[in-house]
């Protein structure tokens, strides 16, 4: 009889241990997955903060009228009234003869506004 009582107690203890393990496993798994997600979101937040700082620095740069003028000259090739624009022809541009109009380069080498204008002219 004593062997059966020990077996029953061992079975009850094993059942209780399994129930405890199962009851702890689900919340533990949830906790670990949430902790990983929090770490991922914190990294994402740090990246976004760095991006915001870069954009704020760029905004501060563009609040200066001299910087806007420099950007317009560089990116849009604007020229102030009274200035004479010059286009430098490099040795690799030997295809154009002096007296001919320069041919606009095809594809992505043209500025976006030139591509837009060419697409409108073609219609």
C-alpha positions in Angstrom: 0.0 0.0 0.0 2.8 2.3 0.8 4.2 2.1 -2.7 0.9 3.1 -4.2 0.6 6.2 -1.9 4.1 7.3 -3.0 3.2 6.8 -6.6 0.0 8.8 -6.2 1.8 11.6 -4.4 4.5 11.6 -7.1 1.8 11.7 -9.8 0.0 14.6 -8.0 3.3 16.5 -7.6 4.1 16.0 -11.2 0.6 17.2 -12.3 1.0 20.3 -10.1 4.5 21.0 -11.4 3.2 20.6 -15.0 0.2 22.9 -14.3 2.5 25.5 -12.8 4.9 25.3 -15.7 2.1 25.7 -18.2 0.6 28.6 -16.3 4.0 30.4 -16.2 5.0 29.5 -19.8 2.4 31.6 -21.6 2.9 34.8 -19.6 6.6 34.4 -19.7 6.5 34.0 -23.5 4.3 37.1 -23.8 6.6 39.1 -21.5 9.7 38.1 -23.6 8.0 39.0 -26.9 6.8 42.3 -25.5 10.3 43.1 -24.2 11.7 42.4 -27.7 9.1 44.6 -29.3 9.8 47.4 -26.8 13.5 47.2 -27.6 12.7 47.3 -31.4 10.4 50.3 -30.9 13.0 52.1 -28.8 15.6 51.6 -31.6 13.0 52.9 -34.1 12.3 55.9 -31.9 16.0 56.7 -31.6 16.3 56.5 -35.4 13.3 58.8 -35.9 14.7 61.3 -33.3 18.0 61.4 -35.3 16.1 61.9 -38.5 14.1 64.8 -36.9 17.3 66.4 -35.7 18.7 66.2 -39.2 15.5 67.7 -40.7 15.5 70.5 -38.1 19.1 71.3 -39.0 18.2 71.4 -42.7 15.2 73.6 -41.9 17.5 76.0 -40.0 19.9 76.1 -42.9 17.1 76.9 -45.3 15.7 79.7 -43.2 18.8 81.7 -44.3 18.0 83.6 -47.5 21.6 83.2 -48.7 21.3 79.4 -48.4 18.1 79.4 -50.4 19.8 81.5 -53.1 22.7 79.1 -53.2 20.3 76.1 -53.5 18.4 77.9 -56.3 21.7 78.6 -58.2 23.0 75.1 -57.7 19.9 72.9 -58.2 17.8 75.1 -60.5 20.6 76.9 -62.2 19.1 80.3 -61.4 21.0 83.5 -62.4 20.5 86.9 -60.9 19.5 89.8 -63.2 22.6 91.4 -64.7 24.7 88.3 -64.3 26.0 86.4 -67.3 25.6 82.6 -67.1 28.4 80.4 -68.4 28.3 76.7 -69.2 31.7 75.0 -68.9 32.3 72.5 -71.6 34.6 69.7 -70.4 36.8 67.6 -72.8 34.4 64.7 -72.6 31.7 67.0 -74.2 33.6 67.2 -77.5 30.5 65.9 -79.4 29.1 69.5 -79.6 30.5 71.7 -82.3 31.0 75.4 -81.5 28.1 77.0 -83.5 25.6 74.1 -82.9 23.1 74.1 -80.2 24.1 71.7 -77.4 22.0 68.6 -77.4 20.4 67.9 -74.1 21.6 64.6 -72.6 19.0 61.8 -72.5 17.6 60.2 -69.4 18.3 60.9 -65.8 21.2 63.2 -66.4 18.8 66.0 -67.2 17.3 68.0 -64.3 13.7 67.1 -63.3 12.3 70.4 -64.6 13.9 69.8 -68.1 12.4 66.3 -68.2 9.0 67.8 -67.3 9.3 70.4 -70.0 10.4 67.9 -72.6 7.4 65.7 -71.8 5.0 68.6 -72.2 6.6 69.7 -75.5 6.2 66.2 -77.0 2.4 66.3 -76.7 
